[in-house]
Structures are given as structure tokens and as C-alpha cells.
């Protein structure tokens, strides 16, 4: 079974058009991968569809989730999965 972290990395790599090997827990979505607001919006939409939750209802949280690690931690909390 694929972990939330692995799924997030694959999503980010696909959306940001970067090699998934460039992405680790400390990767900053904005600074390291140059993800702009449109790319982030696409990413959020895909996460919401995949895990059936509404992050877009709380856009202020995106500012707190700059790294892959913080994003995965939020996802684990939101969907109740701890890995």
C-alpha cells in the first residue's frame, strides 16, 4: 500500500513537472519547486478529490504548509491516517 507521503510526492512531481527525486520532507513547495498559486490550486483540488476533504475552505492554512512534511502532517490529521 502506498503511503500518503508517497502519494503527495507523486502528485507534486506530476503537477510541478519535476523529478520526484527532487522532493523530500523538507522541500518547500514555493521556494524549492517554484509552485505558483495556479499550480497550488490545481494541487489542492487533486488532494481534495483524492482524500475527500476541503482544504480550499481554509486557504489561510496553505501559508502554514510550505513544506512537504507539514502538508503530509496536516493530511494525516485531516483524514485520520497516521503513518
Helices and strands as residue ranges (DSSP letters): H 4-16, G 20-22, H 37-51, G 55-58, H 60-64, H 68-79
